[in-house]
Amino acid sequence: MAEVLNLFSFLFGLCLGSFANVCIYRLPRRISIVTPNSFCPSCGKKIKWYHNIPLLSFILLRGRCAYCGEKISFLYPLVEGLTGIISFILFKKFGLSLQYFIYLLFCLSMIIVFFIDIYHYIIPNIITFSGIGAGILLFFLFPVLPRKDMLLGAITGGALFGGVSLLYYLLTKKVGLGEGDIKLIFMMGFFIGVKGVLFVTLLGSITGAIIGTFYLIFSKKGMREPIPFGPFLSFSAILFVIVPEEFLAPLFKISVF
């Protein structure tokens, strides 16, 4: 029975990953995520259900549209597979519980933010506001952490990023952190608490600085190209949720002190 449930958790994650792909493609383009049915971005043909099976259809179709033969972005199976793996890990961690579903949806929203911000330099309000609303509901109805930690996590994240953004603007008269980043870390606080917010801030800053430096050195656009911070925050948040705490202990010590 355990093996069946483990498999189910992976397959369930694949399906959610397919939905994440819909959000990643449609939200920045202001297309409804409900209608129309899935379609090929190249030829516009509606995709049959058997051409839309997570991972399997991509393999059987050899990564091409069944109608026009245009290549399908590798992003689609990547997101599906990644979500399936995360779902499996969370199921092993929480079992078949409400926490499993809550943190799976949280990680799903982080995946959506990661790719949208990379490609479009935006963090959709529907993600952050929905997450904040869900966090407030959980705070009152089913706290996933001690209520004090949830509240302080949100306040710490919002105040920290808001303060840094304001200070940067006062010193340079330019916008540093975007409002989307501030809303994102505020939302995260309800789900990962103070320790999580500090961890995400530290790891996000480290990875952002390293990758950003390499990008500025080797990219032809250099300083002219903005580097979104949302992907580093969302990646760090997923790690905080799925990686056992003992493996993250060194960073915890640094982020706290």
TIKOLZA-113545 format. One record per residue (C-alpha): residue number from 0; residue in three letters; x, y, z. Coordinates in steps of 0.001 Angstrom, whole numbers. Example, Ala and Ser with C-alpha at 12.3 -4.5 7.8 and 13.67 -1.06 7.14 Angstrom:
residues 2
+-----+------+---------+---------+---------+
:  nr : rest :       x :       y :       z :
+-----+------+---------+---------+---------+
:   0 :  ALA :   12300 :   -4500 :    7800 :
:   1 :  SER :   13670 :   -1060 :    7140 :
+-----+------+---------+---------+---------+
***
This chain:
residues 257
+-----+------+---------+---------+---------+
:  nr : rest :       x :       y :       z :
+-----+------+---------+---------+---------+
:   0 :  MET :       0 :       0 :       0 :
:   1 :  ALA :    2851 :    2384 :     855 :
:   2 :  GLU :    4395 :    1908 :   -2595 :
:   3 :  VAL :    1058 :    2681 :   -4249 :
:   4 :  LEU :     690 :    5908 :   -2259 :
:   5 :  ASN :    4268 :    6908 :   -3060 :
:   6 :  LEU :    3559 :    6400 :   -6758 :
:   7 :  PHE :     302 :    8309 :   -6433 :
:   8 :  SER :    2121 :   11251 :   -4841 :
:   9 :  PHE :    4525 :   11395 :   -7793 :
:  10 :  LEU :    1748 :   11122 :  -10395 :
:  11 :  PHE :    -305 :   13721 :   -8544 :
:  12 :  GLY :    2704 :   16022 :   -8655 :
:  13 :  LEU :    3046 :   15477 :  -12408 :
:  14 :  CYS :    -559 :   16595 :  -12893 :
:  15 :  LEU :     -13 :   19686 :  -10762 :
:  16 :  GLY :    3131 :   20363 :  -12770 :
:  17 :  SER :    1043 :   20336 :  -15932 :
:  18 :  PHE :   -1222 :   22944 :  -14335 :
:  19 :  ALA :    1849 :   24961 :  -13327 :
:  20 :  ASN :    2894 :   25034 :  -16988 :
:  21 :  VAL :    -494 :   26502 :  -17871 :
:  22 :  CYS :       4 :   29230 :  -15269 :
:  23 :  ILE :    3593 :   29932 :  -16343 :
:  24 :  TYR :    2530 :   30423 :  -19960 :
:  25 :  ARG :    -807 :   32167 :  -19470 :
:  26 :  LEU :    -543 :   34439 :  -16434 :
:  27 :  PRO :    2054 :   36829 :  -17941 :
:  28 :  ARG :     -22 :   36976 :  -21132 :
:  29 :  ARG :   -3240 :   37654 :  -19191 :
:  30 :  ILE :   -4928 :   34547 :  -20596 :
:  31 :  SER :   -7456 :   32721 :  -18423 :
:  32 :  ILE :   -6034 :   29585 :  -16802 :
:  33 :  VAL :   -9477 :   27961 :  -17046 :
:  34 :  THR :  -10408 :   28499 :  -20694 :
:  35 :  PRO :   -9629 :   27837 :  -23483 :
:  36 :  ASN :   -8379 :   24265 :  -23345 :
:  37 :  SER :   -4650 :   23608 :  -23783 :
:  38 :  PHE :   -3356 :   24656 :  -27195 :
:  39 :  CYS :     -95 :   24648 :  -29135 :
:  40 :  PRO :    1647 :   28044 :  -28775 :
:  41 :  SER :    2933 :   27729 :  -32362 :
:  42 :  CYS :     -81 :   26676 :  -34447 :
:  43 :  GLY :   -2890 :   27369 :  -31970 :
:  44 :  LYS :   -4465 :   23906 :  -32386 :
:  45 :  LYS :   -6269 :   22572 :  -29337 :
:  46 :  ILE :   -4351 :   19707 :  -27753 :
:  47 :  LYS :   -6149 :   16380 :  -27363 :
:  48 :  TRP :   -6185 :   14905 :  -23863 :
:  49 :  TYR :   -3989 :   12004 :  -24941 :
:  50 :  HIS :   -1421 :   14483 :  -26256 :
:  51 :  ASN :   -1406 :   16217 :  -22884 :
:  52 :  ILE :    -427 :   13428 :  -20490 :
:  53 :  PRO :    2354 :   14753 :  -18236 :
:  54 :  LEU :    5840 :   13564 :  -19275 :
:  55 :  LEU :    4506 :   10591 :  -21259 :
:  56 :  SER :    3074 :   12615 :  -24146 :
:  57 :  PHE :    6285 :   14618 :  -24482 :
:  58 :  ILE :    8269 :   11383 :  -24781 :
:  59 :  LEU :    5859 :    9707 :  -27215 :
:  60 :  LEU :    5641 :   12816 :  -29392 :
:  61 :  ARG :    9432 :   13193 :  -29245 :
:  62 :  GLY :    9080 :   16717 :  -27986 :
:  63 :  ARG :    7070 :   17995 :  -30945 :
:  64 :  CYS :    3523 :   19211 :  -31539 :
:  65 :  ALA :    1297 :   16444 :  -32915 :
:  66 :  TYR :    -158 :   18870 :  -35506 :
:  67 :  CYS :    2504 :   21282 :  -36728 :
:  68 :  GLY :    5608 :   19383 :  -35679 :
:  69 :  GLU :    7071 :   22411 :  -33926 :
:  70 :  LYS :    9385 :   21662 :  -31027 :
:  71 :  ILE :    7814 :   21726 :  -27578 :
:  72 :  SER :    9833 :   23622 :  -25002 :
:  73 :  PHE :   11750 :   21371 :  -22615 :
:  74 :  LEU :   10368 :   23598 :  -19873 :
:  75 :  TYR :    7123 :   21584 :  -19911 :
:  76 :  PRO :    8525 :   18167 :  -18923 :
:  77 :  LEU :   11046 :   19878 :  -16629 :
:  78 :  VAL :    8312 :   21561 :  -14587 :
:  79 :  GLU :    6188 :   18410 :  -14537 :
:  80 :  GLY :    9050 :   16183 :  -13445 :
:  81 :  LEU :   10259 :   18668 :  -10846 :
:  82 :  THR :    6790 :   18987 :   -9336 :
:  83 :  GLY :    6399 :   15208 :   -9287 :
:  84 :  ILE :    9665 :   14808 :   -7378 :
:  85 :  ILE :    8780 :   17558 :   -4903 :
:  86 :  SER :    5363 :   15977 :   -4335 :
:  87 :  PHE :    7016 :   12621 :   -3614 :
:  88 :  ILE :    9492 :   14186 :   -1158 :
:  89 :  LEU :    6754 :   16079 :     671 :
:  90 :  PHE :    4620 :   12943 :     871 :
:  91 :  LYS :    7509 :   11065 :    2455 :
:  92 :  LYS :    7928 :   13949 :    4909 :
:  93 :  PHE :    4318 :   14651 :    5882 :
:  94 :  GLY :    2412 :   11554 :    4787 :
:  95 :  LEU :   -1166 :   11839 :    3552 :
:  96 :  SER :   -1996 :   14900 :    5608 :
:  97 :  LEU :   -3258 :   18430 :    5205 :
:  98 :  GLN :     300 :   19692 :    5633 :
:  99 :  TYR :    1342 :   17669 :    2594 :
: 100 :  PHE :   -1241 :   19391 :     404 :
: 101 :  ILE :    -545 :   22832 :    1873 :
: 102 :  TYR :    3193 :   22700 :    1304 :
: 103 :  LEU :    2777 :   21058 :   -2084 :
: 104 :  LEU :     651 :   23990 :   -3219 :
: 105 :  PHE :    3157 :   26374 :   -1644 :
: 106 :  CYS :    6025 :   24783 :   -3595 :
: 107 :  LEU :    3875 :   24780 :   -6730 :
: 108 :  SER :    3395 :   28535 :   -6407 :
: 109 :  MET :    7158 :   28935 :   -5928 :
: 110 :  ILE :    7828 :   27006 :   -9147 :
: 111 :  ILE :    5383 :   29228 :  -11025 :
: 112 :  VAL :    7021 :   32367 :   -9618 :
: 113 :  PHE :   10500 :   31033 :  -10430 :
: 114 :  PHE :    9878 :   30619 :  -14149 :
: 115 :  ILE :    7588 :   33602 :  -14709 :
: 116 :  ASP :   10037 :   35967 :  -13047 :
: 117 :  ILE :   12956 :   34536 :  -15036 :
: 118 :  TYR :   11250 :   34997 :  -18390 :
: 119 :  HIS :    9012 :   38021 :  -17780 :
: 120 :  TYR :   10498 :   39877 :  -14782 :
: 121 :  ILE :    7185 :   39914 :  -12944 :
: 122 :  ILE :    5652 :   38133 :   -9968 :
: 123 :  PRO :    1895 :   37918 :  -10624 :
: 124 :  ASN :    -292 :   39443 :   -7923 :
: 125 :  ILE :   -2678 :   36517 :   -8221 :
: 126 :  ILE :      73 :   34282 :   -6809 :
: 127 :  THR :    1199 :   36534 :   -3964 :
: 128 :  PHE :   -2246 :   37803 :   -2957 :
: 129 :  SER :   -3728 :   34296 :   -3088 :
: 130 :  GLY :    -819 :   33044 :    -988 :
: 131 :  ILE :   -1235 :   35844 :    1543 :
: 132 :  GLY :   -4967 :   35133 :    1753 :
: 133 :  ALA :   -4304 :   31427 :    2227 :
: 134 :  GLY :   -1701 :   32199 :    4884 :
: 135 :  ILE :   -4153 :   34356 :    6839 :
: 136 :  LEU :   -6842 :   31649 :    6641 :
: 137 :  LEU :   -4375 :   29017 :    7829 :
: 138 :  PHE :   -3284 :   31321 :   10648 :
: 139 :  PHE :   -6814 :   31291 :   12050 :
: 140 :  LEU :   -8116 :   27863 :   10991 :
: 141 :  PHE :   -5187 :   25448 :   10660 :
: 142 :  PRO :   -1815 :   26922 :   11629 :
: 143 :  VAL :     996 :   24975 :    9943 :
: 144 :  LEU :    3444 :   26571 :   12399 :
: 145 :  PRO :    2963 :   28203 :   15805 :
: 146 :  ARG :     766 :   31231 :   15147 :
: 147 :  LYS :    3378 :   33575 :   16582 :
: 148 :  ASP :    5979 :   32218 :   14158 :
: 149 :  MET :    3638 :   32562 :   11177 :
: 150 :  LEU :    2812 :   36166 :   12047 :
: 151 :  LEU :    6381 :   37169 :   12851 :
: 152 :  GLY :    7590 :   35432 :    9702 :
: 153 :  ALA :    5308 :   37525 :    7518 :
: 154 :  ILE :    6087 :   40753 :    9389 :
: 155 :  THR :    9844 :   40099 :    9399 :
: 156 :  GLY :    9894 :   39359 :    5682 :
: 157 :  GLY :    7785 :   42348 :    4724 :
: 158 :  ALA :    9612 :   44762 :    7038 :
: 159 :  LEU :   13077 :   43516 :    6048 :
: 160 :  PHE :   12529 :   43737 :    2311 :
: 161 :  GLY :   10413 :   46871 :    2535 :
: 162 :  GLY :   13086 :   48585 :    4625 :
: 163 :  VAL :   15898 :   47587 :    2270 :
: 164 :  SER :   13880 :   48746 :    -733 :
: 165 :  LEU :   13116 :   52109 :     877 :
: 166 :  LEU :   16716 :   52658 :    1963 :
: 167 :  TYR :   18024 :   51805 :   -1505 :
: 168 :  TYR :   15586 :   54255 :   -3086 :
: 169 :  LEU :   16507 :   57041 :    -661 :
: 170 :  LEU :   20207 :   56549 :   -1367 :
: 171 :  THR :   20064 :   56080 :   -5141 :
: 172 :  LYS :   16662 :   57424 :   -6199 :
: 173 :  LYS :   16238 :   54131 :   -8062 :
: 174 :  VAL :   14018 :   51132 :   -7419 :
: 175 :  GLY :   15992 :   48181 :   -6069 :
: 176 :  LEU :   13746 :   45415 :   -4807 :
: 177 :  GLY :   10452 :   45347 :   -6643 :
: 178 :  GLU :    7084 :   45332 :   -4909 :
: 179 :  GLY :    6625 :   41777 :   -6127 :
: 180 :  ASP :    9636 :   40605 :   -4098 :
: 181 :  ILE :    8304 :   42314 :    -964 :
: 182 :  LYS :    4868 :   40740 :   -1357 :
: 183 :  LEU :    6465 :   37374 :   -2107 :
: 184 :  ILE :    8611 :   37256 :    1053 :
: 185 :  PHE :    5649 :   38516 :    3107 :
: 186 :  MET :    3569 :   35645 :    1745 :
: 187 :  MET :    6354 :   33135 :    2424 :
: 188 :  GLY :    6511 :   34178 :    6065 :
: 189 :  PHE :    3131 :   32613 :    6820 :
: 190 :  PHE :    4370 :   29227 :    5601 :
: 191 :  ILE :    8032 :   29113 :    6652 :
: 192 :  GLY :    8179 :   31370 :    9715 :
: 193 :  VAL :   10977 :   33640 :   10896 :
: 194 :  LYS :   13728 :   31039 :   10526 :
: 195 :  GLY :   12592 :   30290 :    6993 :
: 196 :  VAL :   12475 :   33962 :    6023 :
: 197 :  LEU :   16016 :   34527 :    7306 :
: 198 :  PHE :   17235 :   31387 :    5547 :
: 199 :  VAL :   15574 :   32342 :    2258 :
: 200 :  THR :   16943 :   35888 :    2480 :
: 201 :  LEU :   20485 :   34655 :    3099 :
: 202 :  LEU :   20560 :   31840 :     541 :
: 203 :  GLY :   18672 :   33917 :   -2023 :
: 204 :  SER :   21177 :   36750 :   -1610 :
: 205 :  ILE :   24188 :   34421 :   -1864 :
: 206 :  THR :   22964 :   32558 :   -4942 :
: 207 :  GLY :   21735 :   35782 :   -6510 :
: 208 :  ALA :   25097 :   37474 :   -5981 :
: 209 :  ILE :   27066 :   34538 :   -7395 :
: 210 :  ILE :   24895 :   33944 :  -10449 :
: 211 :  GLY :   24388 :   37663 :  -10985 :
: 212 :  THR :   28146 :   38283 :  -10987 :
: 213 :  PHE :   28757 :   35570 :  -13578 :
: 214 :  TYR :   25878 :   36888 :  -15675 :
: 215 :  LEU :   27187 :   40449 :  -15621 :
: 216 :  ILE :   30684 :   39279 :  -16560 :
: 217 :  PHE :   29773 :   36943 :  -19398 :
: 218 :  SER :   26528 :   38441 :  -20709 :
: 219 :  LYS :   26777 :   40841 :  -23622 :
: 220 :  LYS :   24045 :   42981 :  -22085 :
: 221 :  GLY :   25958 :   43385 :  -18825 :
: 222 :  MET :   24511 :   45980 :  -16445 :
: 223 :  ARG :   21762 :   46879 :  -18903 :
: 224 :  GLU :   19900 :   43647 :  -18177 :
: 225 :  PRO :   18035 :   43494 :  -14836 :
: 226 :  ILE :   18385 :   40325 :  -12785 :
: 227 :  PRO :   15154 :   39206 :  -11089 :
: 228 :  PHE :   15400 :   38274 :   -7408 :
: 229 :  GLY :   12186 :   36238 :   -7256 :
: 230 :  PRO :   13717 :   33037 :   -8698 :
: 231 :  PHE :   16413 :   32992 :   -6011 :
: 232 :  LEU :   13848 :   33531 :   -3263 :
: 233 :  SER :   11460 :   30879 :   -4559 :
: 234 :  PHE :   14275 :   28355 :   -5095 :
: 235 :  SER :   15503 :   28934 :   -1543 :
: 236 :  ALA :   11982 :   28571 :    -143 :
: 237 :  ILE :   11515 :   25207 :   -1863 :
: 238 :  LEU :   14838 :   24002 :    -450 :
: 239 :  PHE :   13818 :   25126 :    3031 :
: 240 :  VAL :   10604 :   23114 :    2813 :
: 241 :  ILE :   11877 :   19877 :    1273 :
: 242 :  VAL :   15444 :   19502 :    2601 :
: 243 :  PRO :   15835 :   17999 :    6108 :
: 244 :  GLU :   16786 :   20638 :    8656 :
: 245 :  GLU :   20023 :   18920 :    9679 :
: 246 :  PHE :   21420 :   19480 :    6176 :
: 247 :  LEU :   20578 :   23170 :    6342 :
: 248 :  ALA :   21898 :   23675 :    9886 :
: 249 :  PRO :   25087 :   25563 :    8857 :
: 250 :  LEU :   23080 :   28149 :    6941 :
: 251 :  PHE :   20582 :   28389 :    9802 :
: 252 :  LYS :   23392 :   29407 :   12140 :
: 253 :  ILE :   24648 :   32052 :    9730 :
: 254 :  SER :   21171 :   33450 :    8992 :
: 255 :  VAL :   20243 :   33694 :   12670 :
: 256 :  PHE :   23514 :   35218 :   13850 :
+-----+------+---------+---------+---------+
***
